[in-house]
Amino acid sequence: MNLASNTVAKVATNPVIVTPQYDRENTEIGIVHLGPGAFHRAHQAVYTENAMNLAGGNWGICGVSLRSATARDVLAKQDNLYTLAILDKEINYQIIGAIKEVLVASEQLQQVMDRLTSPNTKLVTLTITEKGYCLGSDGRLDLEHSDIAHDLSNRSQPISAIGYIVQALGQRKINSVAAFNVLSCDNVSGNGDKLRRAVIDYATQLDAALATWIEVNVAFPNAMVDSITPKTEDYTVDSVTSAIGARDEWPIQREQFTQWVIEDNWNGSRPAWEKVGVVFTSDVDGFEKAKLRLLNSLHSTLAYAGSLAGFETVYDVTSDEAFYDFICQLANQEVIGSFVPPKELNVESYSKEIIERFLNPEIRHLLAQIAWDGSQKVQMRILPIIEDNLALGRSTKLLSLSLACWFEFICRALKEGREIIDPLASDFAKQPALLSNDSAEVVEAFLTIESIFGQTLAKNTKLKAQLVNSLSALRLSEVSNINSVVEKLC
């Protein structure tokens, strides 16, 4: 038996499997989503499914893949139904029916435009990654980007997400159809602002009046999303098929934790997302900072410290009592208090919840992968906390140890001739001081990399001394006994 509309009733006889509770057949499409990949199917589509289960509404989703036909071809065979497997200490299953159709823009341009210009479409959502916004280094639309150049010369046959959105809004304006709102769901800071900039810049190139109309009528709320979504593997297909009693060729898996925060600055219809866990706020930046400072800074710390100690995954290292205590101390003593959390967030509970997520045995998150591109990540995840704590007169001893773990991670890779996946890998290789056994010499070499540390931090004598002490302690002790390192420093 294959998963399909005519077999859902049989699947529903299993009381532990949630199936659509609304009239799926007669539910209209109200959302067009550009980029129906794994994260969308595990996150936004699930929130929409749950909202319709609870409150109904014509919020079926038309997924639009700009180029790849895989999603359409696989999901069409099972009437666009698929299974969500929630991975935690217990595994739960839910059949998702919110996606009613999937189109391929490169093959079905007119059908895509018909959906985008339909009065029933009230909302366009996107997960296209930051590259899909086609922005230049100045934050404005890159008019020389090959996709944008093509679309400006072939307005009625766009290939970029930006081109489709503007073309559809232009047709709606001509036809006196109300504009849809546009909601980015990409894991990008200020995603709504960036998308708005791209759309307005593009529209301005075509028609100044259209650009003004969009500015007045279309909202581009910022949003923050979070949930770990591992890749669907063959074993996922087999285990889900066995669990639900029907063959599902493209299930999706996700951790239990999920978060969606949306800027509450827009009018117009939307699903009852607020009833199923979505937070609408005026402070998306605050939530982003909380995530960056707690989830991401702890992730990077575990990646470098755990790798030095020989651990392989986030679960492995967090399960070690010493490392668990270390990141709890780091979060409680130096991260919490370094920023003002949004009023809707209990930051202590959020911190505990994040660390508990690391202890999910079903999520195999490799430390090696998190460790990639450290020169970029420490600038966003660790250095701002250090800067703020220094300004506030707060401790930076544990943060310095976190940073020293990255230093030693790079130094060991250089000494052992292992590949370093980092934009500055070649620069590290040209620094003979990074091979030194003198901790002060190593710290000085790192701090001279102005693209990472700038000038202010590099000249901070207190920080420099702490980094030298941290690196020395790391090299004198077994990293696996992280508690002994912390005791020496604190």
Summary of the structure (lengths in Angstrom):
residues: 490
radius of gyration: 24.6
end to end distance: 61.5
largest distance: 72.7
contacts: 1667
relative contact order: 0.09
helix: 51%
strand: 12%
